[in-house]
Amino acid sequence: MTYLVFFHIMAVLWFIAGVVAVNVLMMRASHSKDVAFIRLTLDYAVFFGTFFSLQGAISPEQREPSWRGARAMAYWGRVGYWRPGPYSPGALWSR
């Protein structure tokens, strides 16, 4: 199991644990009109925090490259200094 897969699994588990913890804490809070709004806000905060942490965990080769990055990779690929990683689309396609 690679580090990236492990990080994704742990982030999803932390997301589920965070949602459960927020809901339990809010159920124990005083019942007022604001409890539902606070719970929804915290749920979305946990969700978006997990989402952006997952986006940060994705390696640059798996992201959609910018034009500058694509030109640089094409240049270094021709020159011979840049080598695609083992999980790049070209390497996976050629297997």
C-alpha positions in Angstrom: 0.0 0.0 0.0 1.5 3.3 -1.1 1.7 6.3 1.2 -0.9 8.1 -1.0 -3.5 5.4 -0.7 -2.9 5.2 3.1 -3.3 8.9 3.4 -6.6 8.9 1.4 -8.0 6.1 3.6 -7.0 7.9 6.8 -8.4 11.2 5.6 -11.8 9.5 4.8 -11.8 7.8 8.2 -11.0 11.1 10.0 -13.8 12.8 8.0 -16.3 10.1 9.2 -15.1 10.4 12.8 -15.3 14.2 12.6 -18.9 14.2 11.4 -19.9 11.6 14.1 -18.1 13.6 16.8 -19.7 16.9 15.7 -23.2 15.4 15.6 -22.8 13.8 19.1 -21.5 17.0 20.6 -24.3 19.0 19.1 -27.0 16.5 20.3 -25.6 16.9 23.8 -25.8 20.7 23.5 -28.8 22.6 24.6 -31.7 22.3 22.2 -32.2 25.7 20.5 -32.9 26.9 17.1 -29.2 27.5 16.4 -28.1 23.9 17.1 -29.1 22.7 13.6 -27.4 25.6 11.9 -24.2 25.1 14.0 -24.2 21.4 13.3 -24.6 21.9 9.6 -21.9 24.5 9.5 -19.4 22.3 11.4 -20.3 19.3 9.1 -19.5 21.4 6.0 -16.3 22.6 7.7 -15.2 19.1 8.3 -16.2 18.0 4.8 -14.4 20.8 3.0 -11.3 20.5 5.2 -11.1 16.9 4.3 -11.7 17.6 0.6 -9.0 20.2 0.4 -6.5 18.0 2.3 -7.2 15.2 -0.2 -6.6 17.7 -3.1 -3.3 18.6 -1.5 -2.4 14.9 -1.3 -2.8 14.2 -5.0 0.6 14.2 -6.7 1.2 16.8 -9.4 1.4 14.0 -12.1 -2.2 13.1 -11.3 -3.5 16.6 -11.4 -4.5 18.2 -14.7 -1.3 19.9 -15.8 -1.2 23.6 -16.6 0.0 24.6 -20.1 3.3 25.7 -18.6 3.8 22.4 -16.8 2.8 20.4 -19.9 5.3 22.3 -22.0 8.0 21.9 -19.5 7.4 18.1 -19.2 7.3 17.8 -23.0 10.6 19.7 -23.2 12.4 17.7 -20.5 11.0 14.5 -22.0 12.6 15.3 -25.3 15.8 16.4 -23.8 16.0 13.3 -21.6 16.1 14.8 -18.0 12.5 14.2 -17.1 11.2 10.7 -16.7 7.6 9.8 -16.0 6.8 8.1 -12.8 5.6 4.5 -12.6 2.0 5.6 -12.1 1.9 8.1 -14.9 -0.8 7.6 -17.6 1.8 6.6 -20.3 3.4 4.0 -18.1 0.0 2.6 -17.1 -1.2 2.5 -20.7 1.9 0.7 -21.9 1.6 -2.2 -19.4 
